[in-house]
Structure formats: C-alpha cells, structure tokens
C-alpha cells in the first residue's frame, strides 16, 4: 500500500508539471498569434463586391440577351470607375470604454497614409458610446492624422457617436449620421461609491498615506473632504474645457454653450444644431461613392472583416 501511495503521489506531480508546461505553451502561442493577427492587413475591394451582388440579382431576374446586355453595361461602368483618379479607403472603429480598437485603427490609418493622396478620400464608419478621456483623446488624435495630411475625411455614424465617440467624429471634414443615430454628449463624468460610513459603523478605520496634497482627493473607503471634492470637480471641469476646445477647433460654427451640456441628440436634431453635416447611412454613402471611385475596405486583425460589416 505504501508503494502504491508513493506511485500515486509521483503520478500527481508528473500530471501537475505537464499541465503547467501545457498552460505555458498555450499562453505563448496565444501571445504570438495575437501579435500576428494585429499585423495581418486585410483589404477588400468593395466595388467588386457590389458588382457580384448586382450580377446575382440580375441573373435571377434577366435571361438570355437581356442579361448579356446588362453585363456589358456593368463592365463599361467598372472600366470607367477603374479609370477614376479618386480612391476611397474605408476604415472601421467600434469603441468600448477603453477605446481598445485604437490599436488596430492606428495601424490601418498608417497603412492608408502610406499610399493615399489628396485626391483620395477616407471614410470612417464609427460607432462608440465613449469612455476614458485619455484613451479617446488618443483615438481622436489618430483620426486627426488623416485630416492633417490634407486627405478628405468623412465620418459616418449609423447608431451612436457620443462623448469620446463624438470627439473622434468631429474631426471629419464631413460628418454624416443616420436619422436616429445618437450624437453629442459633449461632457465629462466621474463617479465612485464611498463606504466610509458603513466602515465607521462597524468600527473599521481606513488610513491613507500620501505625499503631495492632491495625490489622492476622493477615495472609496476614507472620508472625502469638501476640499477633495472641489479638487476632483475641478479636474472634471478642466477635462470638459479641453473637450469643448477640441470640438470647437474642428467645428467652430457650433454654439458651444448650447451643445456642450452633456446632452445627446438624434441625428435629425443634431443636424439642426450643426453637430453633423448631413443625414445618411454609411451604406448609402459608400454605394454612391462606388459610382465615382474605387472603394477599398482596410482592416487590421485576425483574418476576417469585422462581423458588423461583412
């Protein structure tokens, strides 16, 4: 029995070591794969996609000579579009609180800037509720790179561009929104729970040590002072001023006192206020653009076009 017990202990150790090695290898493979996925540039020719869709519909509707005639018309249109000097590069950004998609957006923008000219155009399909100030500040700065190069930039908002999302969208030369897209929310918010009274009720003290008067102004567990609250509010106000200054730089026609209240509006109301330049879905805009230019969808990532635009 003792020998059997020792064997069982030995077997358990071996299994533990093997599992640890497998987990380590799996982690390394995931890191390498993730790095490669980010470097994978995907380019899709949207004009070709539109032609295929048209051919499939007309093949079902037309027969014989009518179908052949329609195909000749389409081939002439395709050759005319191919000779057009303008190219449209289509990018996507779907934002979360941390603006995580900026990691692939910045690569896609760099790739486009390597080949784009002032006669081309960049269309950014943007959907975001906003989030962290620094993260969306970086995302907006990435979008601004396109405009600073003198390349016309159109931003299309189909559902929402609020707060940090609008910070990105306002950089556009032309900002379009669907009629019921949510737009605006030019404001800053900060909140946190405070458990001080609950802890005090149970005779639990929380001691906070800091060097620098404003290293920590409001806390989760300590007692927040009026001075600390004022300082925290001052930081929010300063971020709001920077936000308004950024929007005013790109859309100077806006009445900031009227639109920078933290409110949001639907597309048609946003147009009345000057927050957007027109009402149109990204699908309509790109379909119209395909008649005058060659469209290329550019995406960095793990092997497929984002699911929301397949």
N, C-alpha and C positions, 0 to 999 in steps of 0.2 A: 504493500500500500504506500509505503514511503517513497519507493521508486516511482510509482505511478503519480504521486503528488508532485515530485520533482520534475517529472516529464511534463505534467500539465502546466507547471509554473514556467518551464523553459518555452513551451509552445506559446503561452500567453505573451511572453517577452518578444518572441520572434514575430508574432502577429502584430504587436504594437509597433515594432520597428518598421515592419513592412508597410503598415498603414501610414506611419509618419513619412516614410520615403515617398509613397504614392501621393500623399497630400502635397508634399513639397514640389514634386514634379508637376502635379496638376496646376499648382499655383504659378510655377514658372511658365508653363505652356500658355496659361491664360494671359499672363503679362505680355509675352511675346506676341500672341495672337492679337491682343488688343492694340499693341503698338503697330503691327502690320495693318490692322483694319483701318487705323487712322490714316495711314499713308496710302490707302487704296483710293485712287482718284477714279470716279465714275463720270462719264459724260454721255448723255443721251440726246440724240438728235430729235427734237420734238416735231419738226416738220415731217420727218419720215413717219413718225407715229400717227400724225394727223392723216397723212396720205393712206396709210394702211387702214385706218378706221373708215375713211371715205370709200376706199375700194371695196371693203367688205359690205358696206351698206348698199353701194350701187350694184355690186354683184348680185345681191339678193333682189334688188328692185328692177334692174335692167337686164335685157337679154340681147344676144346677137350684136347687130350693128350699133344699137343704142349704147351698149356697154363699151364697145370698142371706141366709139366716138367720145364718150365721157372720159375714157382713159387717155385719149390723145390730148384732150383739153387739160387734164390734170398734169400730164407730162410737160406741156408747154408752160403751165404755171410753175411747176417745180424748177424748170430750167431758168425761168425769169427770176424766181426767188433766189436761186443759187448765184445769179449774177449780181444780186443786190449788194451794195457796198456795206450795208448795215448788218451787224450780228447782234443778237440779244442773248445774254448769258443769264440763266435763271438759277437763283440760289434759294435755299430754304432755311428758315430759322423757326424752330418750335421751342419756346422757352419754358424753363421751370424756375423755381425760386432762386436757384444758384446760377442761372443762365449757363448751364452745363454745355449747351450746344455751341457756345462760343469757341470751344476747342476745335470743332470741325469747320465752323463758319470762317474763322481766321485763315485756315488753310485753303478753303475754297476761294476766298477773296484774293489771297496771294496768287493762286493759280490763274485766276481771271486777269489780274492786273499784269501778269507776265505777257499776255497776248492781246489784251483789249486796247482799242484806240478811241479817240474822242468821237469818232463816227459811230461807235457801237453803243450799246445800252446794257445796263444791268437791271434785272428785275428781281427784287427780293420779296418772296412770299413769307410774311411774318405773322406769327401767332404767339402771343405771350401776355400773361396777366401781370408781368413784372416780378420784382423780388429784391434781392440785395443790391444796395446802392453801388458798391464798388464793382460788382460783377456786371451789372447792366451799364455802368459807366464805360467799362472796357468794351462791352459788346457794341455800344453806340460809337465808340472811337474806331472800332474795326469797320463799321459801316461807313463812317466818315472818310475813311481812306479812299473809297471809290469816288466820292464827290471831289475830294481834294486833287485827284488825278484828272479832273475835268471830264469824267465819263458820266453821261446822263444816268441818273439813278431813279428808278421807280419802285416804290414800296406798295405792295398790295396786301390789304388786311381783309380776310374773309370772315373771321369771327371775333378776334379781340387783339387790340394793341393798347394796353392800359399801363399806367405808371412807367416802369422801366421799359416796357414794350413800346410805349409811345415815345420815350426818349430815343429809342433806336429809329422808330418810324419817321420822326420829324426831320431827320437828316435828309430825307429824299428831296430831289428836285420836283417830283410829282408823287403825291400820296393819295392812293385810291382805297376806298373801303366799300364793302358790301353795305346795302341799305340798313341792315340791322346789326352790323358789327359794332362791338363795344370799343369806344375810343376815348382817350383822355386820361383822367385820374392823375393829373399833374400835382402830386402831393407826396408827402413822406410820413410814414407811420412807424412807431416803435412801442411795443408793449411787453410786459413781463409780469408774471404773478409775484406776489410777495407773501411769504409765510411767517413774517416776524411775529404777528400777534398770536398765531397758532403755537409757535415755538415758545413764546413767552408764557402762554397759558400753561404749558407743561414744564415750565422752569428749565428750558433749554436755551443756553446762551450761544450766540454766534459771534466770534471775534474775527475782525477783518484787519489785516495789517497791510499797509501800503506806503510807498514812497512817492510823493507827488500828490498835491491836493486833489487833482482830478483824475488820478489813475483809475478810480472806480467811484462813480457818482450814485448809481442806483444798483441795488442788489436784490437777489431772490430771498435771502434769509435774514439779512440785517435790517435795521431800522433806517428807512430812507428819510433824509433830511430835506427841508424846504430848499436849501441851497443846492443840494444834489439834484433835486427835481428841476430846479431852474436851469442848472447847467446842462442837464440832459435835454430839456426842451430847447435850449439854445442851439445844441448840436443839430437837432431836427430842423429848426428854423434855418440854420445855415445851409444844410443839405437842400432844403426847399428853395432857397435863394439861388443856389448853384444850378438846380434843376431848371428853374424858370429862366435863368440867364442862358442856359444851353439851348432851350427851346426857342427863346427869342432870337438867338443868333441865326437860326435856320428858318424861322417863321416870324419875321419882325412885324408882320401885319396883324398878329394876334393881339387882342386886348387881354393882357396877362391877368389883370385884376378880375376879369370875368371868367377866364378858363382855368386859372391855376388855383382852384379852390379844393382840389382833390376829387371833384365830381367826375363822372363819366357820362358820355352821351352815345346814343346810337348813331349810325352812320349819317343818316339824313339830317339829324340835328347838328352833328359835328361839321357837316358841310356848311350849314348856315353860320356857324361860329368861326369858320376858317381853319378848323383843325385838320381838315382833309381838303383835297382839291377836286375830287370827283367821286361819283358813286358807280362802282363797277366791280365785279368779281375778278379774281385773278384768271379764271378760265376764259372769260370773255376778252380780257385784255391780251392774253397770250394768243388766243385764236386770231384776233385782229392783227396782232404783230406778225403772225406767221405769213400774212399775205404781202408783207413788205420786207421781211428779213428772215434770216436763218436763225432758228432758236436752238440753244444748247443748254440743257439742264446739267449743272455741275454740282457734284456731291462728293464729299469725303466720307468714307465709312466702311461698314462691314459687308460689302458685297451686293447690296440691293438699294434701290431708290427708296427714300423714306416711304413708309406704308401709307401716309395720308395723301401722297400724290402719285401712287402707282397708276 
